[in-house]
Amino acid sequence: MSVASLFSLRGSVAAVVGGTGTLGSTFCRGLASAGASVVVIGRSAERAAAVSSDIESAGGTAMPLVMDVTQGGMLEEGHEGIVRRFGRVHVLVNAPGVNASTPFLALGDEEWERVLATNLTSVRRACQVFAKGMIAAGGGGSIVNISSVAGEIPLSRVLSYSVSKAGINSLTRWLARELAPHRIRVNAIAPGFFPAEQNRRLLTPERVEAILRHTPLGRLGDPHELVGALVWLASEAASSFVTGAIVAVDGGFTATTV
């Protein structure tokens, strides 16, 4: 088997939750470029349509799906629509994300629950719904959750976000064991610092300077630099013996202490 064929997703269907955001839309385009038919899931109909249109203009296949994944019942309905269109889902990417910078002593229940509902609870629900579909279809599948270096290191100013991503890491490892008998692999990518809509207000010049001092490669990441890891984990041929992994793509941030 050639290296190119190892990383081909031709014939696969990939659903990307949070597919309309800065990182999520890059994931959608990257999966499509590897040959997958992509379902772009997001809250904005306009953005989902735009990402899908970009993919189809490049010769790929895409389906926009408007959904608020914090609403449980919508996931079942959405999954049924995908199955009607494509038959099944081979790859699920969970990339929803919101952030908040409220200091701990001022943090209220509403903000805490909003962040955890989007970043963690919705991922758990999506994993349940899509894993059931993968089991029913047979043949296994791949689930890739988007974590963060904040899930391993208690970063300042992002308490609820850090807790949600630590939960993603735990959920990923737990599901890797739970779903392995069904040939469903579950892994996570932990990005370092990538400018995106959810963190732009937090990336002040002073904070960026501190981040770069702690990053051996000396720069912020570009969203396209996450695509290789995603396609690798999505491909059964390329990563068939990889499950329960949290793959850091962070410029060396988590490898640096003093």
GIZI-V317801 format. One record per residue. RES is the residue in three letters. PHI is phi as a letter, one per 30 degrees, with the letter a starting at -180 (none if undefined). OMEGA is omega in whole degrees, -180 to 180 (* if undefined). BURIAL is I if it has 16 or more other C-alpha atoms within 10 Angstrom, else O. Layout:
((RES & PHI & OMEGA & BURIAL) (RES & PHI & OMEGA & BURIAL))
This chain:
((MET & none & -179 & O) (SER & d & 178 & O) (VAL & d & -180 & O) (ALA & d & -180 & O) (SER & d & 177 & O) (LEU & e & -175 & O) (PHE & c & 178 & I) (SER & d & 176 & I) (LEU & c & -179 & I) (ARG & e & -178 & O) (GLY & j & 180 & O) (SER & c & 174 & I) (VAL & c & -178 & I) (ALA & c & 176 & I) (ALA & c & -178 & I) (VAL & c & 175 & I) (VAL & d & -173 & I) (GLY & i & -174 & I) (GLY & d & -179 & I) (THR & c & 180 & I) (GLY & d & -179 & I) (THR & e & 180 & O) (LEU & d & -176 & I) (GLY & d & 180 & I) (SER & d & 175 & I) (THR & d & 177 & I) (PHE & d & -179 & I) (CYS & e & -179 & I) (ARG & d & 180 & I) (GLY & d & 178 & I) (LEU & d & 179 & I) (ALA & d & -180 & I) (SER & d & 176 & I) (ALA & d & 174 & I) (GLY & j & -178 & I) (ALA & d & 165 & I) (SER & d & -168 & I) (VAL & c & 173 & I) (VAL & c & -177 & I) (VAL & c & -175 & I) (ILE & c & 178 & I) (GLY & a & -179 & I) (ARG & d & -176 & I) (SER & c & 178 & I) (ALA & d & -178 & O) (GLU & d & -179 & O) (ARG & d & 179 & I) (ALA & d & 179 & I) (ALA & d & -178 & I) (ALA & d & 179 & I) (VAL & d & 179 & I) (SER & d & 180 & I) (SER & d & 178 & I) (ASP & d & -179 & I) (ILE & d & -178 & I) (GLU & d & 177 & I) (SER & d & 179 & O) (ALA & d & 178 & O) (GLY & j & -180 & O) (GLY & c & 179 & I) (THR & b & -178 & I) (ALA & b & 178 & I) (MET & b & 175 & I) (PRO & d & 180 & I) (LEU & b & -178 & I) (VAL & d & -174 & I) (MET & a & 169 & I) (ASP & c & -172 & I) (VAL & d & 174 & I) (THR & d & 177 & I) (GLN & c & -170 & O) (GLY & e & -175 & O) (GLY & d & -178 & O) (MET & d & -179 & O) (LEU & d & 179 & I) (GLU & d & 179 & O) (GLU & d & -180 & O) (GLY & d & 179 & I) (HIS & d & 178 & I) (GLU & d & 178 & I) (GLY & d & 178 & O) (ILE & d & -179 & I) (VAL & d & 177 & O) (ARG & d & -177 & O) (ARG & d & -170 & O) (PHE & c & -179 & O) (GLY & j & 179 & O) (ARG & a & 175 & I) (VAL & c & 178 & I) (HIS & c & -174 & I) (VAL & b & 173 & I) (LEU & c & 175 & I) (VAL & c & 179 & I) (ASN & c & -177 & I) (ALA & b & 176 & I) (PRO & d & -180 & I) (GLY & a & 168 & I) (VAL & b & -177 & O) (ASN & b & 177 & I) (ALA & a & -175 & I) (SER & c & -179 & I) (THR & d & 177 & O) (PRO & e & -174 & O) (PHE & e & -174 & O) (LEU & d & 178 & O) (ALA & c & -175 & O) (LEU & d & 180 & O) (GLY & c & -177 & O) (ASP & d & -175 & O) (GLU & d & -179 & O) (GLU & d & 179 & O) (TRP & e & -177 & I) (GLU & d & 178 & O) (ARG & d & -178 & I) (VAL & d & -179 & I) (LEU & d & 179 & I) (ALA & d & -179 & I) (THR & d & -171 & I) (ASN & d & -174 & I) (LEU & b & -177 & I) (THR & d & 180 & I) (SER & d & 178 & I) (VAL & d & 177 & I) (ARG & e & 180 & I) (ARG & d & -179 & I) (ALA & d & 178 & I) (CYS & d & 179 & I) (GLN & d & -175 & O) (VAL & d & -175 & I) (PHE & d & 177 & I) (ALA & d & 176 & I) (LYS & e & 178 & O) (GLY & d & 178 & I) (MET & d & 179 & I) (ILE & d & 180 & I) (ALA & d & -179 & O) (ALA & d & -177 & O) (GLY & i & 177 & O) (GLY & j & 176 & O) (GLY & i & -179 & I) (GLY & l & -180 & I) (SER & b & 174 & I) (ILE & c & 178 & I) (VAL & b & 178 & I) (ASN & c & 178 & I) (ILE & c & 180 & I) (SER & c & -180 & I) (SER & a & 172 & I) (VAL & d & 178 & I) (ALA & d & 177 & I) (GLY & d & 180 & I) (GLU & c & -176 & I) (ILE & c & -179 & O) (PRO & d & -179 & O) (LEU & d & 179 & O) (SER & d & 171 & O) (ARG & i & -176 & O) (VAL & b & -175 & I) (LEU & e & -175 & I) (SER & d & 177 & I) (TYR & d & -180 & I) (SER & d & 179 & I) (VAL & d & -180 & I) (SER & d & -178 & I) (LYS & d & 172 & I) (ALA & d & 176 & I) (GLY & d & 177 & I) (ILE & d & 179 & I) (ASN & d & 180 & I) (SER & d & 179 & O) (LEU & e & -179 & I) (THR & d & -178 & I) (ARG & d & -179 & I) (TRP & d & -179 & O) (LEU & d & 178 & I) (ALA & e & 178 & I) (ARG & d & -174 & O) (GLU & d & -173 & O) (LEU & c & -180 & I) (ALA & e & 179 & O) (PRO & d & 180 & O) (HIS & c & -179 & O) (ARG & i & 174 & I) (ILE & c & 179 & I) (ARG & c & -178 & I) (VAL & b & -179 & I) (ASN & b & 178 & I) (ALA & b & 170 & I) (ILE & c & 179 & I) (ALA & c & 179 & I) (PRO & d & 169 & I) (GLY & d & -175 & I) (PHE & c & 179 & I) (PHE & b & 179 & I) (PRO & e & 179 & I) (ALA & b & -176 & O) (GLU & e & -172 & O) (GLN & d & -175 & O) (ASN & b & -176 & I) (ARG & e & -178 & O) (ARG & d & 179 & O) (LEU & d & -176 & I) (LEU & d & 175 & O) (THR & d & 179 & O) (PRO & e & -179 & O) (GLU & d & -180 & O) (ARG & d & 178 & O) (VAL & d & 179 & O) (GLU & d & 179 & O) (ALA & d & 179 & O) (ILE & d & -177 & I) (LEU & d & 176 & I) (ARG & d & -176 & O) (HIS & c & -176 & I) (THR & c & -177 & I) (PRO & e & -180 & O) (LEU & d & 169 & O) (GLY & i & 179 & O) (ARG & a & 172 & I) (LEU & d & -180 & I) (GLY & d & 172 & I) (ASP & c & -177 & O) (PRO & e & -179 & I) (HIS & d & -179 & O) (GLU & d & 176 & O) (LEU & c & -172 & I) (VAL & d & -179 & I) (GLY & e & 179 & O) (ALA & d & -179 & O) (LEU & d & -179 & I) (VAL & d & 177 & I) (TRP & e & -178 & I) (LEU & d & 180 & I) (ALA & d & -174 & I) (SER & d & 177 & I) (GLU & d & -178 & I) (ALA & d & -174 & I) (ALA & d & -174 & I) (SER & b & -175 & I) (SER & d & -179 & I) (PHE & c & -179 & O) (VAL & c & 173 & O) (THR & a & -178 & I) (GLY & i & -178 & I) (ALA & c & 171 & I) (ILE & c & -172 & I) (VAL & c & 179 & I) (ALA & d & 173 & I) (VAL & b & -165 & I) (ASP & b & 179 & I) (GLY & i & -180 & I) (GLY & j & -176 & O) (PHE & e & -177 & I) (THR & d & 177 & I) (ALA & c & -173 & O) (THR & c & 176 & O) (THR & c & -180 & O) (VAL & b & * & O))
